[in-house]
Structures are given as C-alpha cells and as structure tokens.
C-alpha cells in the first residue's frame, strides 16, 4: 500500500478512474453485442438503429479517453461495413 500522501491520493484517483473506465467499456461491449444479435437476426432496420446507438457510445468512450480514438474509429468502421453488407 502507498505510504506517501501523494501516492495515497494517486492510488485513490487510479481506482476511481479504473471503475469509471470499466463501466464505460462494459456499456460499449453490451451495445456492440446488441448490434451483433440484430445482425444475426437479419433485421436491417433494427441493425441500423443499433449501429447508431453503438457509434454514439463508442465515440463517447473515445472522447473520454477510455479507448484510443483510432480504436474507436476502427470499431465504428468495421461495424458499419457489417451493417451495410446486410
């Protein structure tokens, strides 16, 4: 465990960020899973709706620094291609 005052604060901040980032990543994964289910069900309207939601959630995760902006762009691009192929 941290002994210095600054190290204690840093540990506390890191834990708060970890929890926040984890919830944001979980939300992102759940939205992508919903899109996958819509794609598996061969429902273009539902897939387009889920894509819109997924793009928004992924963009928010990137803007908050939870994931890198290039990672977000790659995920959005791949999901869009899959929806368009349907």
JOJOHU-V726009 format. One record per residue. N is the residue number from 1. RES is the residue in three letters. SS is DSSP state (a for helix, b for strand, c for the rest). PHI is phi in radians with two decimals (NA if undefined). OMEGA is omega in whole degrees, 0 to 359 (* if undefined). Layout:
<<N/RES/SS/PHI/OMEGA> <N/RES/SS/PHI/OMEGA>>
This chain:
<<1/UNK/c/NA/181> <2/UNK/c/-1.19/181> <3/UNK/c/-1.88/181> <4/UNK/c/-1.32/181> <5/UNK/a/-1.02/181> <6/UNK/a/-1.18/180> <7/UNK/a/-1.22/177> <8/UNK/a/-1.13/179> <9/UNK/a/-1.11/180> <10/UNK/a/-1.07/179> <11/UNK/a/-1.11/179> <12/UNK/a/-1.13/179> <13/UNK/a/-1.09/181> <14/UNK/a/-1.07/180> <15/UNK/a/-1.14/178> <16/UNK/a/-1.09/179> <17/UNK/a/-1.15/181> <18/UNK/a/-1.05/180> <19/UNK/a/-1.12/180> <20/UNK/a/-1.12/181> <21/UNK/a/-1.12/181> <22/UNK/a/-1.11/180> <23/UNK/a/-1.17/179> <24/UNK/a/-1.18/179> <25/UNK/a/-1.16/179> <26/UNK/a/-1.10/178> <27/UNK/a/-1.05/180> <28/UNK/a/-1.08/181> <29/UNK/a/-1.12/180> <30/UNK/a/-1.16/179> <31/UNK/a/-1.17/178> <32/UNK/a/-1.14/178> <33/UNK/a/-1.11/177> <34/UNK/a/-1.10/177> <35/UNK/a/-1.16/178> <36/UNK/a/-1.04/180> <37/UNK/a/-1.15/178> <38/UNK/a/-1.15/178> <39/UNK/a/-1.18/179> <40/UNK/a/-1.15/180> <41/UNK/c/-1.41/178> <42/UNK/c/0.97/179> <43/UNK/c/-1.96/185> <44/UNK/a/-1.07/182> <45/UNK/a/-1.16/180> <46/UNK/a/-1.15/180> <47/UNK/a/-1.11/179> <48/UNK/a/-1.13/179> <49/UNK/a/-1.16/179> <50/UNK/a/-1.16/178> <51/UNK/a/-1.09/180> <52/UNK/a/-1.03/179> <53/UNK/a/-1.16/182> <54/UNK/a/-1.14/180> <55/UNK/a/-1.05/180> <56/UNK/a/-1.08/182> <57/UNK/a/-1.15/179> <58/UNK/a/-1.14/179> <59/UNK/a/-1.11/179> <60/UNK/a/-1.14/179> <61/UNK/a/-1.06/179> <62/UNK/a/-1.21/182> <63/UNK/a/-1.17/179> <64/UNK/c/-1.50/178> <65/UNK/c/1.45/179> <66/UNK/c/-1.26/174> <67/UNK/c/-2.21/180> <68/UNK/c/-1.23/183> <69/UNK/a/-1.11/178> <70/UNK/a/-1.23/176> <71/UNK/a/-1.12/179> <72/UNK/a/-1.08/181> <73/UNK/a/-1.08/180> <74/UNK/a/-1.12/180> <75/UNK/a/-1.09/180> <76/UNK/a/-1.07/181> <77/UNK/a/-1.07/182> <78/UNK/a/-1.17/179> <79/UNK/a/-1.15/179> <80/UNK/a/-1.10/179> <81/UNK/a/-1.09/180> <82/UNK/a/-1.15/179> <83/UNK/a/-1.17/180> <84/UNK/a/-1.12/178> <85/UNK/a/-1.17/181> <86/UNK/c/-1.31/*>>
